[in-house]
Amino acid sequence: MQTKNHELQAYGEECVRKFVGRFSTEEIMAKFMELWATYYPKNHRIMTSSPAILAGIRQKFDQLKNQ
């Protein structure tokens, strides 16, 4: 499970770097959430019901975009 988390994080970070300037944070988040729902359907429901978790994800994407 830990390996899958690292792979997912690396994939998400690479997507942000690749698409910075081409897509908005919301568009990138939507794609990330689709991917997350595929790998972690149970956690996806929990995550999408928590504004704090979504805010943290958005903040991480914004940080990556500004690097």
HELIX and SHEET records of a PDB file:
HELIX    1   1 GLN A    2  PHE A   19  1                                  18    
HELIX    2   2 THR A   25  TYR A   39  1                                  15    
HELIX    3   3 PRO A   41  THR A   48  1                                   8    
HELIX    4   4 PRO A   51  LYS A   65  1                                  15    
END                                                                             
